[in-house]
Amino acid sequence: QVQLVESGGGLVQPGGSLRLACAASERISSFNTMGWYRQAPGKQRELVGIRTTSGTTNYTDSVKGRFTISRDNAKNMVYLQMNSLKPEDTAVYSCYGQQYGLHIWGPGTQVTVSS
């Protein structure tokens, strides 16, 4: 069974940056789409952004211009670069992948934006 494992979360001040990483247990070239979701306390999980194998990206409006998703197929890694972080970005961030019609999520990593 394919596994996705996130790393890189932590505490950061408003305006700061973090880069999250997602390691896949098998070739991510087999994933049509990979990306990130997040879930804040008391809220539903929401899509942060996705990136297809062709390089097409789609981000939720609240992170456009601040967050960037990249893929490294050779390393089977997906990254989320987060800049200009805001307190409202505080959430558990989960890696996501779509493979052969299946939707797969990692367990998540906590990101807290606070002074």
Solvent accessible surface area in square Angstrom, and as a share of the most:
residue,aa,sasa,rsa
1,Q,217,0.96
2,V,18,0.10
3,Q,116,0.51
4,L,5,0.02
5,V,82,0.47
6,E,15,0.07
7,S,62,0.40
8,G,39,0.38
9,G,29,0.28
10,G,31,0.30
11,L,133,0.66
12,V,22,0.12
13,Q,124,0.55
14,P,61,0.39
15,G,56,0.54
16,G,21,0.20
17,S,58,0.38
18,L,37,0.19
19,R,136,0.50
20,L,0,0.00
21,A,16,0.13
22,C,1,0.00
23,A,43,0.33
24,A,16,0.12
25,S,71,0.46
26,E,70,0.31
27,R,154,0.56
28,I,0,0.00
29,S,53,0.34
30,S,19,0.12
31,F,0,0.00
32,N,88,0.45
33,T,16,0.09
34,M,0,0.00
35,G,0,0.00
36,W,0,0.00
37,Y,45,0.17
38,R,16,0.06
39,Q,85,0.38
40,A,23,0.18
41,P,114,0.72
42,G,91,0.88
43,K,141,0.60
44,Q,162,0.72
45,R,113,0.41
46,E,70,0.32
47,L,52,0.26
48,V,0,0.00
49,G,0,0.00
50,I,40,0.20
51,R,69,0.25
52,T,34,0.20
53,T,81,0.47
54,S,97,0.63
55,G,30,0.29
56,T,85,0.50
57,T,53,0.31
58,N,82,0.42
59,Y,36,0.14
60,T,37,0.22
61,D,111,0.58
62,S,64,0.42
63,V,0,0.00
64,K,111,0.47
65,G,88,0.84
66,R,29,0.11
67,F,5,0.02
68,T,74,0.43
69,I,0,0.00
70,S,47,0.30
71,R,40,0.15
72,D,42,0.22
73,N,75,0.38
74,A,100,0.78
75,K,137,0.58
76,N,38,0.20
77,M,38,0.17
78,V,0,0.00
79,Y,28,0.11
80,L,0,0.00
81,Q,58,0.26
82,M,0,0.00
83,N,61,0.31
84,S,59,0.38
85,L,2,0.01
86,K,81,0.34
87,P,74,0.47
88,E,121,0.54
89,D,1,0.00
90,T,32,0.19
91,A,1,0.01
92,V,56,0.32
93,Y,0,0.00
94,S,14,0.09
95,C,0,0.00
96,Y,14,0.05
97,G,0,0.00
98,Q,50,0.22
99,Q,7,0.03
100,Y,166,0.63
101,G,53,0.51
102,L,117,0.58
103,H,102,0.45
104,I,30,0.15
105,W,87,0.31
106,G,9,0.09
107,P,111,0.70
108,G,22,0.21
109,T,21,0.12
110,Q,86,0.38
111,V,0,0.00
112,T,43,0.25
113,V,4,0.02
114,S,53,0.34
115,S,126,0.81
